[in-house]
Amino acid sequence: MDLSIYKGYAIMGGMENDINTTTCRVVYYEDELNDEFSEAQIKARVIDESYDYDGGVLRKLGRVFFYYMLVRPGAAIFLKLKYNHKIVGKEKIKPYRKTGYFLYGNHTNPVADAYIPSMIAKPKGVYVIVHPANVSIPVLGKINPSLGAIPLPDTKGALRGFEQAVKKAIDKTACVAIYPEAHIWPYCTWIRNFRDASFRYPVKTGKPVFCFTNTYQEKKGRNPQIVTYVEGPFFVNEELPTKDRKKDLRDRVYEAMCKNAEHNTVTLVEYIKRDETGAQGE
């Protein structure tokens, strides 16, 4: 397993700046698979075999208090007040409320991305596969595991604990959310290319997959409206050779996300590939 593909992944911390919807900022990129534009600068701890993915009773108690009683209700208020958040297609998930499933989405907002999966899956609990930076933040890094953060392992010794944590979440019929683009590109309105490595989890477990696409649409005020489009379910094609199943699932999810990205009506940040323009900077 290539553990490096997700580096730069940070969804549980960091702050975002308000962007005036009347302006558009240009950002030049070189590599859509690896470039990172999050403002958060966090020195990540090494997730090795000493990391406790279970957390015991204290983490379970913390999840009840921090996640269910504090953060999720607060997140709903925040998203509604700041972005007038709306979800389209949530009813597609309802028939699968009694089983665990995987949820894939585009990574375009350092704060909202931490909350939107919980709004989609509600009332089901959500766990999120994250970069180790999310459990390295002072104070908040201790709370994030109770909020559902499952950090990617840095060593083979930690891989077993990581895979057990993902399996445990799915087996107890929770939702496991993944941002396959891996890196935050604020307010990006198109779906970046992403690898199929993270689709090994549904291939291995046979659980259904849903995807969501956050789009930015015009509204009065400094911030755009976020409208989230949900698609699915997608299932592993068991008729394909094992080696082709991840790519097939990835391609179907990618196509659905690209289709819904067409609903964007506001461009706050325009991303331009540097080598196509000859530009040397922003």
C-alpha positions in Angstrom: 0.0 0.0 0.0 1.4 3.4 -1.0 0.9 5.5 2.2 2.3 8.6 0.6 -0.6 9.4 -1.7 -2.6 11.1 1.0 0.1 13.4 2.4 -1.1 17.0 2.7 -4.5 15.8 3.9 -5.9 18.1 6.6 -9.6 18.5 7.3 -10.1 18.7 11.0 -8.1 21.9 11.7 -7.0 25.2 10.2 -8.9 28.4 9.5 -10.2 29.9 6.3 -10.3 33.5 5.2 -13.5 35.1 3.9 -13.4 35.6 0.2 -15.3 38.4 -1.4 -17.6 36.9 -4.0 -17.1 39.9 -6.4 -13.4 39.0 -6.9 -11.6 36.1 -8.3 -8.1 35.1 -7.3 -5.8 33.2 -9.7 -3.6 30.4 -8.4 -1.1 28.6 -10.5 -0.4 24.9 -9.9 2.0 22.3 -11.2 0.7 19.0 -10.1 -3.0 18.4 -9.3 -2.2 15.2 -7.5 0.3 16.6 -5.0 0.1 20.4 -4.8 -1.3 21.7 -1.5 -2.9 25.1 -1.0 -4.1 24.9 2.6 -2.9 27.8 4.8 -2.5 25.5 7.8 1.1 24.8 8.6 1.2 21.8 11.0 4.1 19.6 11.9 2.6 16.1 11.8 3.5 13.5 14.3 4.6 10.1 13.1 1.8 7.5 13.2 3.6 4.3 14.1 2.7 1.1 16.0 2.6 3.1 19.2 -0.5 5.1 18.1 -3.7 3.9 19.8 -6.4 3.7 17.1 -8.9 2.4 19.7 -8.6 5.0 22.4 -10.6 3.0 25.0 -13.4 4.3 27.2 -12.3 7.9 27.3 -12.5 8.2 23.5 -15.9 6.7 23.5 -17.1 9.1 26.1 -15.5 12.0 24.2 -17.3 11.0 21.1 -20.7 11.2 22.8 -19.9 14.6 24.2 -17.7 16.3 21.6 -19.2 14.8 18.4 -22.9 14.2 19.1 -23.6 16.8 21.7 -21.3 19.7 20.7 -19.7 19.6 17.2 -22.4 18.2 15.0 -25.1 20.5 16.3 -22.7 23.4 16.1 -21.6 22.4 12.6 -25.2 22.5 11.3 -25.6 26.1 12.6 -22.2 27.2 11.2 -22.9 25.8 7.7 -26.3 27.2 7.6 -25.4 30.7 8.8 -22.2 31.1 6.8 -22.9 29.2 3.6 -26.7 28.6 3.6 -25.7 24.9 3.1 -28.1 22.7 1.2 -27.9 19.0 0.4 -29.4 17.6 -2.8 -29.9 13.8 -3.1 -29.6 12.8 0.5 -32.6 10.5 0.1 -30.4 8.1 -2.0 -28.6 7.1 1.2 -31.7 6.4 3.3 -32.2 2.8 2.2 -28.7 2.1 3.5 -29.1 3.6 7.0 -28.7 0.2 8.6 -25.4 -0.7 7.0 -21.9 0.9 6.9 -20.9 2.7 3.8 -18.1 4.8 2.3 -18.5 8.4 1.3 -16.1 10.2 -1.1 -16.1 13.9 -1.7 -14.1 16.8 -3.2 -11.7 18.7 -0.9 -12.2 22.4 -1.3 -12.8 24.0 2.1 -10.6 23.7 5.1 -13.4 24.1 7.6 -16.7 23.1 5.9 -15.1 19.9 4.7 -14.8 18.8 8.3 -18.5 19.1 8.9 -20.3 18.3 5.7 -20.0 14.5 5.8 -21.7 14.5 9.1 -24.6 16.5 7.7 -24.9 14.1 4.8 -24.8 10.9 6.9 -26.9 12.3 9.8 -28.1 10.6 12.0 -25.4 8.0 11.3 -22.0 8.7 12.9 -19.1 9.5 10.6 -15.4 8.6 10.8 -13.0 10.4 8.5 -9.6 9.1 7.1 -7.2 12.0 7.7 -3.6 13.1 7.4 -1.6 12.7 10.7 -1.6 16.5 11.0 -5.1 16.3 12.2 -4.1 14.5 15.4 -1.0 16.6 15.8 -2.6 20.0 16.5 -2.2 21.2 20.1 -5.3 20.5 22.2 -7.6 19.9 19.2 -5.4 17.0 18.0 -6.4 15.2 21.2 -10.1 15.7 20.5 -10.1 14.9 16.8 -10.0 11.1 17.3 -13.2 11.4 19.3 -14.7 13.4 16.4 -13.9 10.4 14.2 -10.5 11.2 12.8 -8.6 8.0 11.7 -5.1 9.1 10.8 -3.2 7.4 8.0 -0.3 5.3 9.2 3.3 6.3 8.5 4.8 2.8 9.1 3.9 -0.8 8.2 3.7 -1.4 12.0 0.7 1.0 12.3 -1.1 -0.3 9.2 -2.8 -3.1 11.0 -4.3 -0.8 13.6 -5.4 1.6 10.9 -7.2 -1.1 8.9 -8.8 -2.5 12.1 -10.1 1.0 12.9 -11.7 1.3 9.4 -13.2 -2.2 9.6 -14.5 -1.5 13.1 -16.3 1.7 12.0 -17.9 0.0 8.9 -18.9 -3.1 10.9 -20.8 -0.9 13.4 -22.7 0.6 10.5 -21.0 3.9 10.6 -20.0 6.0 7.6 -16.4 6.3 6.6 -15.6 9.5 4.7 -12.6 9.9 2.4 -11.4 12.9 0.4 -9.6 11.1 -2.5 -8.2 14.4 -3.9 -6.1 14.4 -0.7 -5.1 18.0 -0.8 -7.1 21.1 -0.1 -7.7 23.5 -3.0 -9.9 26.2 -1.6 -13.0 26.9 -3.6 -11.9 24.8 -6.6 -14.9 24.3 -8.9 -13.6 21.3 -10.8 -12.8 17.7 -9.8 -9.1 17.0 -9.7 -7.7 13.7 -10.9 -7.2 11.3 -8.0 -5.8 7.8 -7.6 -7.8 4.7 -7.0 -5.8 3.5 -3.9 -8.5 4.6 -1.4 -11.1 2.5 -3.2 -9.4 -0.6 -1.8 -11.6 -0.3 1.3 -15.0 -0.9 -0.4 -13.5 -3.5 -2.7 -12.2 -5.3 0.4 -15.4 -5.0 2.5 -18.0 -5.1 -0.3 -19.8 -2.1 1.3 -21.7 0.5 -0.8 -20.1 3.7 -1.9 -21.7 7.2 -2.2 -20.0 10.4 -3.3 -20.7 14.0 -2.8 -19.7 17.1 -4.7 -19.6 20.5 -2.9 -20.4 23.3 -5.3 -20.3 27.1 -4.8 -23.3 29.1 -5.9 -24.1 32.8 -5.8 -25.8 34.4 -2.8 -25.8 37.8 -1.1 -23.0 38.5 1.3 -19.3 37.7 1.4 -19.6 34.0 1.2 -21.1 31.8 -1.6 -23.8 29.2 -0.9 -22.5 25.6 -0.7 -24.8 23.2 -2.4 -23.8 19.5 -1.9 -24.9 16.9 -4.5 -25.0 13.3 -3.4 -24.8 10.3 -5.8 -24.9 6.6 -5.4 -24.9 3.9 -4.4 -22.0 2.4 -6.3 -21.0 -1.2 -5.8 -17.9 -3.2 -6.7 -18.2 -4.9 -10.0 -17.5 -8.5 -8.9 -17.4 -9.6 -12.6 -14.1 -7.7 -13.1 -10.7 -9.2 -12.3 -9.7 -8.2 -8.8 -7.0 -5.9 -10.0 -9.4 -3.8 -12.0 -12.2 -3.3 -9.4 -10.6 -0.3 -7.6 -10.1 1.6 -10.9 -13.6 0.8 -12.1 -15.2 2.0 -8.9 -13.0 5.1 -8.9 -13.9 6.0 -12.5 -17.6 5.8 -11.8 -17.3 8.0 -8.7 -15.1 10.4 -10.5 -17.5 10.7 -13.4 -20.5 11.4 -11.1 -18.5 14.1 -9.2 -17.4 15.8 -12.5 -21.0 15.8 -13.7 -22.2 17.5 -10.5 -19.3 20.0 -10.5 -21.1 21.6 -13.4 -23.5 23.1 -10.9 -20.9 25.6 -9.7 -22.0 29.1 -10.6 -19.3 31.1 -8.7 -15.6 31.1 -9.3 -13.7 32.6 -6.4 -10.3 31.0 -7.1 -9.2 30.1 -10.6 -6.6 27.3 -10.8 -4.3 27.4 -13.9 -1.7 24.9 -14.7 1.7 26.7 -14.7 3.4 24.8 -17.5 0.4 25.5 -19.8 0.8 29.2 -19.4 4.5 29.8 -18.9 3.6 31.7 -15.7 6.2 31.8 -13.0 4.0 32.7 -10.0 0.8 34.1 -8.8 
